[in-house]
Amino acid sequence: MKIGGILALGAVACVVGMMMPSDQVPEEQAPAMTAEAANVPVVAAAQEASSIDYLTGEMVLQAQADGHFYATPSINMVPVDALIDTGASVVALTGSDATAIGLQWSDSDVRVIGQGASGEVRGVPVRLDKVELGSFELHDVDAVIIPEGLGITLLGQSVLSRIPNVAISEGQMNLSDY
């Protein structure tokens, strides 16, 4: 990824993180969500879907050549490539990833969710049924769909803040329950 793309991605992440409302999206405003079962390429806890989070184990991510951390969480049972973004308030899904995991929305659902240096940031607030990252399983996760302009899904604080320990040191991000 060229430096311009990284800067654009960072700008979008910052805007999404700063401008997302801190309250949760009422269920009647969230678009319908469905998903097809898929194989998950990360180690996942095989738990029944419920509103209880399963936070056990440890996952270690290595910084890539660009200095960022990447993972492939399972979102609504579909693997999605994501950049771990500690500065984003919520998960920010690309339009194509949102479609792949079964989220549906229309142009009328898209609204201004923030203001950035280059203008309005438009998206659709949603709630994800389930996000699995390593052995961590989270339910009812706040997210936003960014239909245009986001190159990769961002895994933000609506996931990271629910993992008991997230630490970055010497080119590694450690996620653990201790």
C-alpha positions in Angstrom: 0.0 0.0 0.0 1.5 3.3 -1.0 1.9 6.1 1.6 -1.0 8.1 0.1 -3.3 5.1 0.6 -2.1 4.7 4.2 -2.7 8.4 4.9 -6.2 8.3 3.4 -7.0 5.1 5.4 -5.7 6.7 8.6 -7.8 9.9 8.0 -11.0 7.9 7.5 -10.2 5.8 10.6 -9.6 8.9 12.7 -12.8 10.6 11.4 -14.9 7.5 12.0 -13.4 7.1 15.5 -13.9 10.7 16.5 -17.3 11.2 15.1 -19.2 8.1 15.9 -21.8 8.7 18.6 -21.0 7.0 21.8 -24.5 5.7 22.3 -25.7 2.5 20.8 -27.8 2.3 17.6 -31.4 1.5 18.4 -32.4 -1.9 16.9 -35.1 -0.3 14.8 -32.5 1.8 13.0 -30.1 -1.0 12.3 -30.5 -2.6 8.9 -31.4 -6.3 8.7 -28.4 -8.6 9.1 -28.0 -12.1 7.8 -25.0 -14.3 7.1 -24.1 -17.6 5.4 -21.8 -20.0 7.3 -18.2 -20.0 6.1 -14.9 -21.6 7.2 -12.9 -19.4 9.7 -9.2 -19.2 9.1 -8.4 -18.1 12.7 -8.6 -20.2 15.8 -12.2 -19.6 17.1 -14.1 -20.7 20.1 -17.0 -22.9 19.1 -19.7 -21.4 21.3 -23.4 -21.0 20.8 -24.5 -17.5 19.8 -25.7 -15.5 22.8 -25.3 -12.1 24.3 -22.4 -13.4 26.4 -18.8 -12.6 25.3 -16.3 -15.4 25.5 -12.9 -13.9 26.3 -10.4 -16.6 26.8 -6.9 -17.3 25.5 -4.2 -15.2 23.8 -3.5 -14.0 20.3 -0.3 -12.4 19.2 -0.1 -10.4 16.0 3.1 -9.3 14.3 3.5 -5.8 12.9 3.7 -6.0 9.1 6.2 -4.1 6.9 4.0 -1.0 6.9 4.0 -1.0 10.7 0.3 -1.9 11.0 -1.3 -5.0 12.5 -3.7 -7.1 10.4 -6.0 -10.0 11.3 -8.8 -12.0 9.7 -11.6 -12.0 12.2 -14.9 -13.9 11.5 -17.7 -11.4 11.4 -21.2 -12.9 11.5 -19.4 -16.2 10.6 -17.6 -14.9 7.5 -13.8 -14.3 7.5 -12.9 -10.6 6.8 -9.4 -9.2 6.3 -9.0 -6.2 8.7 -6.6 -3.7 9.9 -6.4 -3.4 13.7 -7.1 0.3 14.4 -6.8 1.3 18.0 -7.9 4.8 17.1 -11.2 3.9 15.6 -14.2 3.8 17.9 -16.0 1.0 16.2 -15.6 -1.6 13.5 -15.7 0.2 10.1 -16.7 -2.2 7.3 -16.0 -1.7 3.6 -19.2 -1.8 1.5 -17.9 -5.1 -0.1 -17.2 -6.7 3.2 -20.6 -5.7 4.6 -22.2 -7.3 1.6 -20.1 -10.4 2.0 -21.2 -10.9 5.6 -24.9 -10.5 4.7 -25.6 -6.9 5.8 -28.2 -5.1 3.7 -28.7 -1.4 3.3 -30.0 1.1 0.8 -28.8 4.5 -0.3 -31.5 6.0 2.0 -29.8 4.4 5.0 -26.5 6.2 4.4 -26.1 9.3 6.5 -23.4 11.7 7.7 -21.6 10.0 10.6 -18.8 12.5 10.8 -16.8 15.4 9.4 -13.3 15.1 8.2 -10.7 17.4 6.7 -11.9 16.5 3.2 -15.6 16.8 4.0 -18.5 14.6 5.3 -18.0 11.0 6.2 -21.0 9.0 5.2 -22.0 5.6 6.5 -24.6 3.3 8.0 -24.5 2.4 11.7 -25.1 -1.3 12.3 -24.8 -3.9 15.1 -22.9 -7.1 14.3 -24.3 -10.3 15.8 -20.9 -11.9 16.4 -17.2 -11.2 15.9 -14.6 -13.8 16.5 -10.9 -12.9 16.8 -8.7 -15.8 17.7 -10.4 -17.4 20.7 -12.3 -14.2 21.6 -16.0 -14.2 20.7 -17.9 -11.0 21.0 -21.7 -10.4 20.5 -23.7 -7.3 19.6 -20.7 -5.3 18.4 -21.3 -1.7 17.2 -20.0 -1.0 13.7 -20.5 1.3 10.7 -20.6 0.5 7.0 -18.6 2.9 4.9 -20.0 2.1 1.4 -17.3 4.1 -0.5 -13.7 5.2 0.1 -12.5 2.7 2.7 -9.9 0.3 1.3 -9.9 -2.3 4.2 -12.2 -3.1 7.1 -11.0 -1.5 10.4 -11.3 -3.4 13.7 -11.8 -0.7 16.3 -12.5 -0.2 19.9 -16.0 -1.7 19.8 -14.0 -5.0 19.7 -10.6 -4.1 21.3 -12.1 -2.5 24.4 -13.9 -5.7 25.2 -10.8 -7.8 25.2 -9.3 -7.7 28.8 -5.7 -7.0 27.8 -4.4 -5.4 24.6 -0.7 -4.5 24.6 1.7 -3.4 21.9 5.4 -3.9 22.4 8.4 -4.6 20.2 6.4 -5.0 17.0 3.8 -7.3 18.5 0.2 -6.8 19.6 -0.8 -9.2 22.4 -4.5 -9.8 23.0 -5.2 -11.8 26.1 -7.6 -12.6 28.9 -4.9 -12.0 31.6 
